Amino acid sequence: MSNITRVSLNEINRMKRDGELQPQNPNAKPVKLPDGFWDNATMRMPEAKTPISLRVDPDILEFFRAQGEGHLTRMHAVLRAYVDAHKGR
């Protein structure tokens, strides 16, 4: 089950100001982006994924499930890495 919640940028800024947001890695050092880093940024919506039915060997599915939540996302990442590595060959 997903814990994703939609909030506005104003809500995020308020939560950050009020100390409600915690970094995923509490030991991580803050990143200072150079001035103008976002100046040329453009919004790009992700492409919709195509739902399919895929049969995989039981041991492959168990391998990914054993790593915890997000096993389908990890399986997709492996396929993405394979495709990206073989493009342009």
C-alpha positions as CSV (number, residue, x, y, z in Angstrom):
1,M,0.0,0.0,0.0
2,S,1.3,3.4,-0.9
3,N,1.7,6.3,1.5
4,I,1.8,9.0,-1.2
5,T,0.1,12.2,-0.4
6,R,-0.4,15.2,-2.7
7,V,0.6,18.6,-1.2
8,S,1.2,22.0,-2.7
9,L,4.5,23.7,-2.7
10,N,3.3,26.2,-0.1
11,E,2.3,23.2,2.2
12,I,5.8,21.7,1.7
13,N,7.5,25.0,2.5
14,R,5.3,25.3,5.7
15,M,6.0,21.7,6.7
16,K,9.8,22.3,6.2
17,R,9.6,25.5,8.2
18,D,7.7,23.8,11.0
19,G,10.2,20.9,11.1
20,E,7.6,18.4,10.0
21,L,9.7,17.0,7.1
22,Q,12.6,14.8,8.0
23,P,15.4,13.8,5.6
24,Q,15.4,10.2,4.5
25,N,19.0,10.0,5.6
26,P,19.4,12.0,8.8
27,N,23.2,12.0,8.3
28,A,23.0,13.4,4.8
29,K,24.6,16.8,4.3
30,P,22.4,19.5,2.7
31,V,23.0,20.1,-1.0
32,K,23.7,23.7,-2.1
33,L,22.7,24.2,-5.7
34,P,24.4,27.0,-7.6
35,D,22.4,30.2,-8.3
36,G,20.3,29.9,-11.4
37,F,20.3,26.1,-11.2
38,W,16.5,25.9,-12.0
39,D,16.4,28.9,-14.4
40,N,16.2,26.9,-17.6
41,A,14.2,24.0,-16.1
42,T,11.0,23.0,-17.9
43,M,8.1,20.8,-16.7
44,R,8.1,17.4,-18.3
45,M,5.3,15.0,-17.6
46,P,6.3,11.4,-17.4
47,E,4.9,9.1,-20.1
48,A,2.1,6.8,-19.0
49,K,3.2,3.2,-18.6
50,T,1.4,0.4,-20.5
51,P,-0.1,-2.2,-18.3
52,I,0.8,-5.8,-19.3
53,S,0.6,-9.3,-18.0
54,L,4.0,-10.9,-17.6
55,R,4.9,-14.4,-16.6
56,V,8.2,-14.8,-14.7
57,D,9.9,-17.7,-13.1
58,P,8.9,-18.1,-9.4
59,D,12.5,-17.7,-8.2
60,I,12.8,-14.4,-10.0
61,L,9.6,-13.0,-8.5
62,E,10.7,-14.2,-5.0
63,F,14.1,-12.6,-5.4
64,F,12.5,-9.2,-6.0
65,R,9.8,-9.6,-3.4
66,A,12.4,-10.5,-0.8
67,Q,13.8,-7.1,-1.1
68,G,10.6,-5.5,0.2
69,E,8.0,-3.1,-1.1
70,G,8.5,-1.8,-4.6
71,H,9.5,-5.0,-6.2
72,L,7.7,-4.2,-9.4
73,T,9.4,-0.8,-9.6
74,R,12.8,-2.6,-9.2
75,M,11.9,-5.1,-11.9
76,H,11.0,-2.2,-14.2
77,A,14.4,-0.5,-13.3
78,V,16.3,-3.6,-14.3
79,L,14.4,-3.7,-17.7
80,R,15.0,0.0,-18.2
81,A,18.8,-0.4,-17.5
82,Y,18.9,-3.3,-20.0
83,V,17.1,-1.3,-22.7
84,D,19.3,1.8,-22.1
85,A,22.5,-0.2,-22.2
86,H,21.5,-1.8,-25.5
87,K,20.2,1.3,-27.3
88,G,22.5,2.5,-30.1
89,R,24.2,-0.8,-30.6
